[in-house]
Amino acid sequence: MVLEEPQHALQLRDVPKPKPAKGQLLVRIATCAVCRTDLHVVDGELPDPKLPLIPGHQIVGRVEQIGTGVEGFSIGDRVGIPWLGWTDGECAYCRSNRENLCDRARFTGYTIDGGYAEFTVADARFCFHLPDRYNDVEVAPLLCAGLIGYRSYRKTGEARRLGIYGFGNAARLIVQIALYQGREIFAFTRPGDKASQQAARKLGATWAGGSDEMPPEKLDAAIIFASVGALVPAALRSLAKGGIVVCGGIHMSDIPSFPYADLWGERAITSVANLTRRDGEEFFDIAPRVPVRTKTEIFPLEDANTALDRFRSGKLNGTAVLMIDAS
């Protein structure tokens, strides 16, 4: 499924089967989960995508061919391919364990062709071996909602009272880890969204309410998964002194002005950019121990536009996962 131009529907195309270059794997794709970032790319909210582009960056498949210079993988291995697809390994960021900030980084399904296809090639350095506990559908959402969510969660440090703004896929996954580690969860949804609030309580949240409400006690940290800039000052007002607001999305609407008093007291705001391989290794170690459970809705590859439309309109009953038949 190919994006020819932003703000246009994907087109079903036959394209040549890729060949792995040095350091790459050729992967026969089994599933690819649909992410909000895919919407940002397709809808033209992220600038300068590779065009034409095959979207998708939550890829699960099997190694079919191995390029020269690759170690640690064998034909038939099941692998996951995430958003961060390549870094130069040489810049100051890469050399200081901050490869997620590499200025020359390339991204799966954005600046490199991704997983809405039968085959893809990927830099072996950024492919993950996946836990056996999960099948191909269950594990796909963990490759972005899980990984980026986990990086956002790591940035909250030792926070005991954790606010979550936007109770979507990433939130539902990370809340399971937070509860497993003994944190208290305060869930903020769209005002009046009683169904999401009930789901949060059922999952184990101490409190759930609208994003226009204040929690019953001050929070140590808050993660914003919704792409709504106005939530930043709202989250700041919910924090205790020394707390942090983590913006977990790649795109957000403008943040409105707010009084310095809301930030004072050594409160902080930070964004999350991409992920590191360390994030992935840690996440795929802890996820099966919790165990983190995913909720999915399956679509055939050729219905990718339907999956995106339903995501855009909030009508999904779980993470959309595209099933690919490469037989």
VOBA-1610 file (N, C-alpha, C; in pm, whole numbers, padded with zeros to 5 digits, always signed):
BEGIN
Met+00086-00118+00000Met+00000+00000+00000Met+00090+00123+00000Val+00075+00207-00105Val+00173+00313-00130Val+00108+00450-00114Leu+00178+00539-00043Leu+00139+00678-00034Leu+00209+00754-00146Glu+00131+00801-00243Glu+00188+00878-00353Glu+00201+01025-00317Glu+00106+01074-00236Glu+00102+01215-00200Glu+00026+01229-00068Pro+00078+01309+00028Pro+00005+01327+00153Pro-00136+01379+00130Gln-00225+01343+00222Gln-00366+01379+00219Gln-00442+01308+00107His-00384+01200+00055His-00450+01116-00043His-00451+00972+00008Ala-00547+00894-00039Ala-00557+00753+00002Ala-00436+00674-00048Leu-00401+00569+00027Leu-00296+00478-00017Leu-00344+00400-00139Gln-00248+00364-00224Gln-00279+00290-00346Gln-00217+00151-00340Leu-00294+00049-00380Leu-00243-00088-00385Leu-00157-00101-00511Arg-00031-00136-00493Arg+00064-00140-00605Arg+00147-00269-00598Asp+00188-00317-00716Asp+00292-00419-00724Asp+00425-00347-00741Val+00520-00374-00654Val+00653-00312-00661Val+00757-00422-00657Pro+00877-00397-00705Pro+00981-00501-00703Pro+01012-00547-00561Lys+01038-00674-00546Lys+01079-00729-00416Lys+01216-00672-00381Pro+01232-00612-00263Pro+01361-00551-00228Pro+01468-00657-00204Lys+01593-00614-00215Lys+01707-00701-00189Lys+01789-00642-00075Pro+01835-00726+00017Pro+01911-00672+00130Pro+02052-00629+00089Ala+02089-00509+00129Ala+02226-00461+00110Ala+02311-00505+00229Lys+02435-00463+00231Lys+02523-00495+00343Lys+02460-00447+00474Gly+02458-00534+00572Gly+02406-00499+00704Gly+02255-00506+00715Gln+02187-00551+00610Gln+02040-00552+00611Gln+01984-00694+00614Leu+01858-00700+00657Leu+01778-00823+00651Leu+01665-00804+00552Leu+01635-00905+00474Leu+01510-00910+00398Leu+01409-00985+00483Val+01296-00921+00510Val+01196-00977+00600Val+01065-00999+00524Arg+01013-01121+00534Arg+00878-01151+00484Arg+00781-01111+00595Ile+00696-01014+00569Ile+00613-00953+00672Ile+00489-01039+00699Ala+00462-01058+00827Ala+00341-01129+00870Ala+00232-01030+00910Thr+00269-00931+00991Thr+00173-00831+01038Thr+00242-00695+01048Cys+00160-00589+01045Cys+00210-00455+01070Cys+00098-00378+01139Ala+00124-00331+01259Ala+00023-00254+01332Ala+00019-00111+01281Val-00098-00050+01293Val-00121+00087+01247Val-00104+00182+01365Cys-00027+00289+01344Cys+00008+00382+01451Cys-00046+00521+01419Arg-00066+00601+01524Arg-00107+00740+01502Arg-00005+00816+01418Thr+00123+00780+01430Thr+00224+00845+01347Thr+00199+00818+01199Asp+00147+00700+01166Asp+00110+00673+01026Asp+00008+00776+00978Leu-00088+00808+01065Leu-00186+00911+01031Leu-00119+01045+01009His-00026+01082+01097His+00044+01209+01083His+00118+01216+00949Val+00176+01102+00906Val+00248+01099+00778Val+00149+01109+00662Val+00047+01024+00664Val-00051+01021+00554Val-00126+01153+00543Asp-00157+01214+00656Asp-00235+01339+00656Asp-00149+01463+00633Gly-00019+01445+00614Gly+00068+01558+00582Gly+00110+01642+00700Glu+00096+01589+00822Glu+00133+01665+00941Glu+00282+01653+00974Leu+00349+01553+00917Leu+00494+01540+00930Leu+00557+01577+00796Pro+00657+01664+00797Pro+00710+01717+00672Pro+00804+01621+00600Asp+00809+01636+00469Asp+00912+01574+00384Asp+00924+01423+00396Pro+00813+01349+00386Pro+00827+01203+00382Pro+00891+01160+00250Lys+00952+01043+00249Lys+00996+00982+00124Lys+00871+00958+00039Leu+00873+00997-00084Leu+00760+00974-00174Leu+00810+00915-00306Pro+00740+00817-00362Pro+00630+00744-00299Pro+00681+00665-00178Leu+00590+00636-00086Leu+00627+00577+00042Leu+00536+00459+00076Ile+00597+00353+00126Ile+00522+00245+00190Ile+00524+00272+00339Pro+00409+00309+00400Pro+00409+00340+00545Pro+00422+00214+00630Gly+00421+00238+00763Gly+00416+00128+00859Gly+00547+00103+00930His+00545+00103+01064His+00669+00086+01140His+00650+00001+01265Gln+00548-00083+01266Gln+00531-00181+01374Gln+00523-00318+01307Ile+00639-00361+01257Ile+00647-00472+01162Ile+00692-00600+01231Val+00621-00708+01203Val+00657-00841+01252Val+00672-00933+01132Gly+00782-01004+01126Gly+00802-01094+01013Gly+00916-01190+01038Arg+00949-01265+00933Arg+01055-01366+00941Arg+01167-01331+00845Val+01290-01356+00889Val+01407-01328+00806Val+01409-01426+00689Glu+01412-01371+00568Glu+01417-01455+00448Glu+01555-01454+00382Gln+01627-01344+00396Gln+01760-01334+00336Gln+01843-01240+00422Ile+01973-01266+00431Ile+02062-01190+00518Ile+02173-01128+00434Gly+02190-00996+00447Gly+02297-00926+00378Gly+02432-00954+00441Thr+02536-00918+00372Thr+02672-00939+00425Thr+02695-00855+00550Gly+02777-00908+00638Gly+02816-00834+00757Gly+02717-00837+00871Val+02611-00917+00859Val+02509-00924+00964Val+02542-01039+01060Glu+02535-01011+01189Glu+02554-01114+01291Glu+02433-01117+01383Gly+02407-01233+01441Gly+02302-01245+01541Gly+02165-01282+01487Phe+02154-01306+01357Phe+02025-01344+01298Phe+02047-01463+01205Ser+01943-01547+01195Ser+01944-01662+01107Ser+01819-01661+01020Ile+01825-01729+00908Ile+01707-01742+00822Ile+01594-01803+00904Gly+01475-01745+00895Gly+01359-01796+00967Gly+01336-01731+01102Asp+01433-01654+01154Asp+01413-01585+01282Asp+01295-01488+01271Arg+01216-01482+01377Arg+01110-01381+01383Arg+01168-01252+01437Val+01141-01142+01369Val+01197-01013+01409Val+01089-00906+01412Gly+01115-00801+01489Gly+01032-00683+01490Gly+01112-00565+01438Ile+01048-00482+01357Ile+01113-00365+01298Ile+01040-00241+01347Pro+01108-00150+01419Pro+01044-00034+01480Pro+01062+00093+01397Trp+01019+00205+01453Trp+01025+00337+01391Trp+01168+00379+01359Leu+01260+00372+01456Leu+01398+00411+01430Leu+01464+00305+01344Gly+01497+00342+01219Gly+01544+00244+01124Gly+01692+00249+01091Trp+01758+00362+01119Trp+01900+00375+01087Trp+01956+00497+01156Thr+02079+00487+01207Thr+02155+00604+01254Thr+02297+00591+01204Asp+02371+00703+01205Asp+02506+00698+01149Asp+02607+00633+01243Gly+02577+00626+01374Gly+02667+00563+01469Gly+02794+00641+01499Glu+02805+00761+01441Glu+02930+00836+01451Glu+02914+00972+01517Cys+02796+01029+01517Cys+02777+01165+01565Cys+02786+01171+01718Ala+02785+01293+01770Ala+02795+01311+01915Ala+02680+01245+01989Tyr+02561+01246+01929Tyr+02446+01182+01994Tyr+02464+01031+01998Cys+02502+00972+01884Cys+02519+00827+01881Cys+02630+00782+01975Arg+02734+00861+01984Arg+02848+00822+02068Arg+02825+00846+02217Ser+02711+00910+02251Ser+02679+00934+02392Ser+02549+00865+02432Asn+02521+00752+02367Asn+02404+00670+02399Asn+02273+00746+02379Arg+02270+00838+02283Arg+02149+00912+02250Arg+02120+00902+02101Glu+02127+00779+02050Glu+02110+00757+01907Glu+01972+00802+01857Asn+01875+00809+01947Asn+01742+00855+01908Asn+01742+01000+01860Leu+01848+01075+01891Leu+01858+01216+01852Leu+01950+01237+01731Cys+02001+01131+01672Cys+02092+01141+01557Cys+02032+01230+01449Asp+02110+01331+01406Asp+02061+01425+01305Asp+02039+01360+01169Arg+02106+01249+01143Arg+02094+01183+01013Arg+02004+01060+01020Ala+01934+01042+01131Ala+01852+00922+01149Ala+01749+00906+01038Arg+01716+00782+01008Arg+01611+00750+00913Arg+01504+00669+00985Phe+01381+00681+00936Phe+01268+00628+01010Phe+01181+00538+00922Thr+01151+00421+00976Thr+01072+00322+00905Thr+00932+00376+00877Gly+00888+00362+00753Gly+00755+00407+00717Gly+00741+00558+00706Tyr+00853+00629+00700Tyr+00854+00776+00688Tyr+00963+00820+00591Thr+01089+00791+00624Thr+01197+00821+00531Thr+01257+00693+00472Ile+01210+00577+00518Ile+01244+00446+00460Ile+01111+00374+00438Asp+01101+00295+00332Asp+00979+00217+00311Asp+00956+00123+00428Gly+00827+00109+00465Gly+00792+00034+00584Gly+00714-00093+00558Gly+00616-00120+00646Gly+00557-00252+00657Gly+00420-00275+00599Tyr+00362-00178+00530Tyr+00234-00203+00462Tyr+00264-00273+00330Ala+00326-00389+00338Ala+00375-00460+00220Ala+00402-00605+00257Glu+00436-00685+00155Glu+00466-00826+00179Glu+00610-00847+00223Phe+00700-00760+00178Phe+00842-00772+00212Phe+00898-00634+00244Thr+01003-00631+00325Thr+01078-00508+00347Thr+01222-00544+00377Val+01311-00447+00361Val+01448-00464+00408Val+01470-00368+00524Ala+01554-00410+00617Ala+01578-00328+00736Ala+01721-00346+00783Asp+01776-00240+00842Asp+01908-00245+00904Asp+01901-00343+01021Ala+01982-00447+01016Ala+01977-00551+01119Ala+02006-00496+01258Arg+02082-00387+01267Arg+02115-00329+01399Arg+01991-00283+01473Phe+01886-00251+01398Phe+01766-00194+01460Phe+01647-00289+01454Cys+01675-00417+01434Cys+01570-00519+01440Cys+01578-00592+01575Phe+01463-00626+01628Phe+01455-00692+01758Phe+01411-00837+01744His+01474-00926+01821His+01416-01059+01842His+01296-01041+01934Leu+01186-01109+01906Leu+01061-01086+01977Leu+01031-01200+02075Pro+00967-01168+02188Pro+00936-01273+02287Pro+00842-01379+02229Asp+00872-01504+02260Asp+00790-01615+02210Asp+00648-01613+02267Arg+00629-01543+02377Arg+00498-01544+02442Arg+00388-01488+02353Tyr+00422-01401+02260Tyr+00322-01331+02179Tyr+00318-01389+02038Asn+00194-01395+01981Asn+00184-01430+01840Asn+00205-01305+01755Asp+00201-01321+01623Asp+00237-01211+01533Asp+00141-01093+01543Val+00016-01118+01574Val-00081-01009+01588Val-00062-00938+01721Glu-00050-01014+01828Glu-00039-00956+01962Glu+00084-00869+01979Val+00194-00907+01918Val+00321-00838+01943Val+00336-00711+01859Ala+00263-00701+01748Ala+00284-00587+01658Ala+00264-00451+01726Pro+00158-00430+01807Pro+00141-00298+01869Pro+00251-00262+01969Leu+00326-00360+02015Leu+00431-00331+02112Leu+00549-00258+02047Leu+00557-00261+01914Leu+00674-00208+01845Leu+00675-00057+01831Cys+00564+00010+01866Cys+00569+00156+01872Cys+00493+00206+01994Ala+00365+00175+02001Ala+00289+00216+02119Ala+00359+00167+02246Gly+00411+00045+02240Gly+00483-00009+02354Gly+00619+00056+02375Leu+00698+00065+02267Leu+00835+00115+02280Leu+00841+00264+02311Ile+00765+00344+02238Ile+00766+00489+02265Ile+00700+00516+02400Gly+00594+00440+02429Gly+00532+00453+02560Gly+00630+00420+02671Tyr+00711+00318+02651Tyr+00807+00279+02754Tyr+00915+00387+02771Arg+00960+00447+02660Arg+01059+00555+02674Arg+00997+00673+02750Ser+00871+00705+02721Ser+00802+00811+02794Ser+00794+00777+02943Tyr+00762+00653+02971Tyr+00750+00607+03110Tyr+00885+00615+03181Arg+00993+00576+03114Arg+01126+00583+03175Arg+01161+00725+03217Lys+01114+00823+03139Lys+01147+00962+03170Lys+01075+01014+03294Thr+00979+00940+03347Thr+00912+00981+03470Thr+00991+00940+03594Gly+01102+00870+03576Gly+01188+00834+03689Gly+01118+00746+03790Glu+01126+00785+03917Glu+01069+00705+04025Glu+00931+00755+04068Ala+00864+00826+03980Ala+00732+00882+04013Ala+00638+00773+04066Arg+00576+00800+04180Arg+00482+00703+04238Arg+00339+00731+04192Arg+00304+00859+04182Arg+00170+00897+04137Arg+00184+00951+03994Leu+00134+00874+03898Leu+00159+00902+03757Leu+00027+00934+03685Gly+00022+01052+03624Gly-00094+01090+03544Gly-00073+01052+03399Ile-00180+01004+03335Ile-00176+00968+03194Ile-00285+01047+03122Tyr-00246+01132+03030Tyr-00341+01212+02952Tyr-00354+01150+02813Gly-00476+01107+02778Gly-00499+01038+02653Gly-00489+00889+02675Phe-00605+00823+02693Phe-00602+00682+02732Phe-00622+00593+02610Gly-00525+00602+02515Gly-00528+00521+02394Gly-00436+00400+02406Asn-00386+00355+02290Asn-00309+00230+02285Asn-00184+00235+02372Ala-00104+00340+02356Ala+00021+00348+02432Ala-00006+00352+02581Ala-00106+00431+02620Ala-00138+00442+02763Ala-00178+00307+02821Arg-00262+00234+02751Arg-00310+00106+02804Arg-00197+00005+02820Leu-00097+00013+02735Leu+00017-00078+02747Leu+00107-00039+02864Ile+00139+00090+02874Ile+00234+00135+02975Ile+00173+00131+03114Val+00044+00154+03125Val-00022+00145+03255Val-00002+00006+03315Gln-00003-00097+03231Gln+00015-00233+03281Gln+00153-00249+03346Ile+00255-00191+03287Ile+00389-00197+03346Ile+00396-00114+03474Ala+00337+00006+03470Ala+00340+00094+03587Ala+00272+00028+03707Leu+00158-00034+03685Leu+00088-00102+03794Leu+00169-00223+03844Tyr+00230-00294+03752Tyr+00314-00409+03787Tyr+00429-00365+03878Gln+00477-00241+03857Gln+00588-00188+03937Gln+00540-00107+04057Gly+00412-00112+04087Gly+00361-00052+04209Gly+00330+00096+04203Arg+00318+00153+04082Arg+00283+00295+04071Arg+00131+00312+04083Glu+00089+00433+04118Glu-00053+00469+04117Glu-00083+00544+03987Ile-00193+00509+03922Ile-00228+00568+03793Ile-00350+00659+03807Phe-00337+00779+03750Phe-00447+00876+03742Phe-00471+00902+03593Ala-00585+00858+03542Ala-00612+00860+03398Ala-00700+00979+03361Phe-00656+01053+03259Phe-00730+01169+03210Phe-00776+01141+03067Thr-00905+01154+03042Thr-00963+01126+02911Thr-01028+01253+02857Arg-01084+01244+02737Arg-01168+01354+02689Arg-01279+01378+02790Pro-01313+01504+02817Pro-01422+01531+02911Pro-01549+01457+02871Gly-01606+01387+02966Gly-01730+01315+02940Gly-01714+01176+02882Asp-01590+01131+02856Asp-01569+00999+02799Asp-01574+00894+02910Lys-01693+00861+02951Lys-01712+00769+03064Lys-01661+00628+03031Ala-01672+00587+02904Ala-01629+00452+02867Ala-01478+00435+02888Ser-01399+00535+02845Ser-01254+00527+02865Ser-01218+00536+03013Gln-01291+00618+03087Gln-01265+00629+03230Gln-01294+00497+03301Gln-01402+00433+03260Gln-01436+00303+03319Gln-01329+00200+03283Ala-01282+00204+03158Ala-01177+00110+03115Ala-01050+00131+03197Ala-01017+00258+03225Ala-00898+00287+03305Ala-00911+00232+03446Arg-01028+00250+03505Arg-01049+00197+03640Arg-01043+00044+03640Lys-01101-00016+03536Lys-01099-00163+03526Lys-00957-00215+03514Leu-00871-00137+03447Leu-00732-00177+03431Leu-00654-00162+03561Gly-00705-00075+03652Gly-00639-00060+03782Gly-00606+00082+03822Ala-00656+00182+03746Ala-00628+00321+03781Ala-00690+00357+03916Thr-00616+00434+03995Thr-00666+00484+04123Thr-00779+00583+04102Trp-00768+00662+03996Trp-00866+00767+03967Trp-00874+00784+03816Ala-00991+00818+03764Ala-01007+00847+03622Ala-01109+00960+03608Gly-01077+01057+03524Gly-01166+01169+03502Gly-01133+01240+03372Gly-01198+01353+03347Gly-01175+01429+03226Gly-01048+01512+03236Ser-00994+01547+03119Ser-00871+01627+03116Ser-00895+01770+03164Asp-01021+01807+03183Asp-01053+01938+03238Asp-01068+01935+03390Glu-01040+01819+03451Glu-01050+01803+03596Glu-00911+01799+03659Met-00908+01829+03789Met-00785+01813+03866Met-00791+01680+03941Pro-00678+01611+03954Pro-00679+01485+04028Pro-00698+01512+04178Pro-00737+01410+04254Pro-00762+01430+04397Pro-00635+01458+04476Glu-00519+01431+04422Glu-00392+01465+04488Glu-00289+01500+04382Lys-00187+01573+04422Lys-00085+01616+04329Lys-00005+01496+04275Leu+00037+01507+04150Leu+00107+01398+04082Leu+00258+01420+04083Asp+00333+01312+04079Asp+00479+01321+04068Asp+00523+01339+03922Ala+00441+01290+03830Ala+00473+01301+03688Ala+00347+01280+03607Ala+00350+01326+03483Ala+00238+01305+03391Ala+00294+01279+03252Ile+00232+01185+03181Ile+00265+01158+03042Ile+00147+01201+02956Ile+00174+01277+02851Ile+00069+01320+02759Ile+00085+01240+02629Phe-00009+01150+02602Phe-00007+01073+02479Phe-00096+01137+02372Ala-00192+01219+02411Ala-00276+01289+02314Ala-00196+01402+02250Ser-00224+01431+02123Ser-00146+01533+02051Ser-00208+01671+02065Val-00246+01706+02188Val-00319+01830+02217Val-00232+01918+02306Gly-00180+02027+02251Gly-00089+02114+02324Gly-00150+02175+02449Ala-00280+02198+02448Ala-00346+02260+02564Ala-00339+02172+02688Leu-00307+02044+02671Leu-00296+01956+02787Leu-00168+01981+02866Val-00069+02044+02805Val+00058+02067+02875Val+00039+02155+02998Pro-00020+02276+02985Pro-00042+02356+03107Pro-00138+02290+03204Ala-00236+02215+03152Ala-00327+02143+03241Ala-00251+02041+03325Ala-00161+01968+03259Ala-00082+01867+03332Ala+00013+01933+03431Leu+00072+02046+03394Leu+00160+02117+03486Leu+00088+02153+03615Arg-00037+02197+03602Arg-00113+02237+03721Arg-00146+02119+03811Ser-00138+01998+03757Ser-00167+01879+03838Ser-00046+01827+03914Leu+00073+01885+03886Leu+00197+01830+03942Leu+00231+01886+04079Ala+00292+01801+04159Ala+00361+01847+04280Ala+00493+01912+04239Lys+00553+01985+04332Lys+00683+02046+04305Lys+00784+01938+04266Gly+00869+01973+04169Gly+00969+01878+04123Gly+00918+01777+04023Gly+00789+01786+03987Gly+00731+01690+03893Gly+00767+01720+03749Ile+00737+01625+03660Ile+00773+01638+03519Ile+00654+01602+03432Val+00637+01678+03324Val+00539+01647+03220Val+00615+01593+03099Val+00581+01473+03056Val+00646+01409+02942Val+00550+01408+02824Cys+00589+01473+02715Cys+00506+01475+02594Cys+00550+01359+02506Gly+00463+01259+02494Gly+00503+01132+02434Gly+00478+01118+02285Gly+00433+01223+02217Gly+00402+01211+02075Gly+00506+01276+01987Ile+00506+01239+01858Ile+00596+01299+01761Ile+00539+01430+01708His+00411+01450+01724His+00343+01571+01675His+00247+01618+01783Met+00238+01750+01801Met+00145+01808+01898Met+00102+01944+01848Ser-00023+01980+01874Ser-00068+02115+01841Ser+00003+02215+01931Asp-00005+02343+01895Asp+00068+02446+01970Asp+00029+02447+02118Ile+00129+02469+02202Ile+00107+02479+02346Ile+00071+02623+02380Pro-00043+02648+02441Pro-00080+02786+02476Pro+00007+02840+02589Ser+00012+02971+02600Ser+00090+03033+02708Ser+00028+02999+02843Phe+00112+03004+02947Phe+00065+02975+03082Phe+00151+03053+03180Pro+00101+03079+03301Pro+00177+03156+03398Pro+00303+03082+03443Tyr+00408+03157+03463Tyr+00533+03096+03512Tyr+00511+03025+03644Ala+00415+03070+03722Ala+00388+03008+03852Ala+00353+02860+03837Asp+00294+02823+03721Asp+00258+02682+03699Asp+00382+02595+03678Leu+00492+02656+03633Leu+00616+02584+03608Leu+00711+02592+03728Trp+00700+02700+03801Trp+00791+02722+03914Trp+00782+02608+04014Gly+00882+02595+04098Gly+00888+02482+04191Gly+00961+02365+04128Glu+01049+02396+04032Glu+01132+02297+03964Glu+01050+02189+03894Arg+00932+02229+03846Arg+00860+02142+03754Arg+00930+02147+03619Ala+00908+02047+03537Ala+00979+02039+03409Ala+00887+01985+03301Ile+00918+02020+03178Ile+00849+01968+03060Ile+00954+01908+02967Thr+00929+01789+02914Thr+01021+01728+02819Thr+00943+01658+02709Ser+01005+01646+02594Ser+00946+01567+02485Ser+01017+01433+02479Val+00960+01343+02399Val+01022+01213+02374Val+01046+01203+02223Ala+01168+01173+02184Ala+01201+01162+02043Ala+01245+01020+02011Asn+01164+00949+01936Asn+01203+00819+01882Asn+01229+00719+01994Leu+01328+00636+01981Leu+01360+00536+02083Leu+01505+00496+02065Thr+01559+00431+02163Thr+01692+00372+02150Thr+01678+00220+02154Arg+01783+00153+02110Arg+01778+00006+02116Arg+01772-00041+02262Arg+01830+00035+02352Arg+01821-00001+02494Arg+01675-00002+02540Asp+01598+00098+02495Asp+01455+00100+02530Asp+01388-00029+02487Gly+01416-00070+02363Gly+01353-00190+02310Gly+01394-00315+02386Glu+01522-00327+02416Glu+01569-00445+02489Glu+01506-00453+02627Glu+01499-00340+02698Glu+01438-00339+02831Glu+01289-00371+02823Phe+01222-00310+02725Phe+01078-00329+02714Phe+01044-00474+02682Phe+01115-00534+02586Phe+01083-00672+02549Phe+01129-00773+02654Asp+01207-00727+02751Asp+01240-00810+02866Asp+01126-00809+02968Ile+01074-00689+02996Ile+00972-00679+03101Ile+00831-00713+03051Ala+00801-00685+02925Ala+00663-00701+02875Ala+00607-00842+02897Pro+00680-00948+02863Pro+00623-01081+02884Pro+00615-01122+03030Arg+00688-01052+03119Arg+00683-01086+03261Arg+00561-01025+03328Val+00508-00915+03276Val+00394-00849+03341Val+00270-00938+03344Pro+00221-01002+03236Pro+00256-00976+03098Pro+00171-00861+03042Val+00232-00778+02956Val+00158-00673+02888Val+00067-00737+02783Arg-00061-00702+02788Arg-00158-00759+02694Arg-00203-00651+02596Thr-00218-00689+02470Thr-00265-00596+02368Thr-00407-00631+02326Lys-00479-00531+02280Lys-00612-00549+02223Lys-00606-00504+02079Thr-00646-00590+01987Thr-00624-00562+01845Thr-00752-00582+01763Glu-00750-00521+01646Glu-00855-00539+01546Glu-00784-00564+01413Ile-00816-00674+01347Ile-00740-00720+01231Ile-00804-00672+01100Phe-00716-00628+01006Phe-00758-00588+00872Phe-00665-00652+00771Pro-00715-00693+00654Pro-00624-00736+00548Pro-00546-00616+00495Leu-00428-00641+00438Leu-00342-00533+00390Leu-00416-00437+00298Glu-00497-00491+00208Glu-00563-00404+00110Glu-00668-00313+00172Asp-00703-00337+00300Asp-00797-00250+00370Asp-00725-00149+00461Ala-00600-00118+00430Ala-00524-00024+00513Ala-00593+00112+00521Asn-00653+00158+00411Asn-00722+00288+00416Asn-00840+00285+00511Thr-00911+00173+00514Thr-01023+00159+00608Thr-00973+00164+00752Ala-00862+00095+00779Ala-00804+00096+00914Ala-00764+00238+00953Leu-00701+00312+00862Leu-00660+00449+00891Leu-00782+00539+00913Asp-00886+00522+00831Asp-01007+00603+00846Asp-01073+00578+00981Arg-01079+00451+01021Arg-01141+00419+01149Arg-01058+00470+01266Phe-00926+00468+01252Phe-00838+00525+01353Phe-00863+00675+01363Arg-00866+00740+01248Arg-00884+00886+01242Arg-01014+00929+01309Ser-01118+00851+01294Ser-01250+00886+01347Ser-01276+00828+01485Gly-01177+00758+01544Gly-01192+00704+01678Gly-01286+00586+01688Lys-01297+00506+01581Lys-01393+00397+01578Lys-01330+00258+01588Leu-01203+00253+01625Leu-01138+00123+01642Leu-01169+00065+01780Asn-01171-00066+01787Asn-01192-00135+01914Asn-01063-00196+01969Gly-00952-00147+01921Gly-00821-00192+01961Gly-00722-00141+01860Thr-00596-00180+01872Thr-00497-00140+01773Thr-00525-00211+01641Ala-00532-00136+01532Ala-00549-00196+01400Ala-00420-00267+01363Val-00433-00393+01319Val-00318-00470+01274Val-00347-00523+01134Leu-00259-00491+01040Leu-00272-00540+00904Leu-00212-00679+00895Met-00290-00771+00837Met-00242-00908+00812Met-00193-00915+00669Ile-00071-00963+00651Ile-00012-00969+00518Ile+00000-01114+00476Asp-00045-01144+00353Asp-00034-01278+00298Asp+00067-01273+00184Ala+00187-01319+00209Ala+00293-01312+00108Ala+00312-01446+00037Ser+00209-01531+00043Ser+00223-01664-00019Ser+00216-01657-00170
//
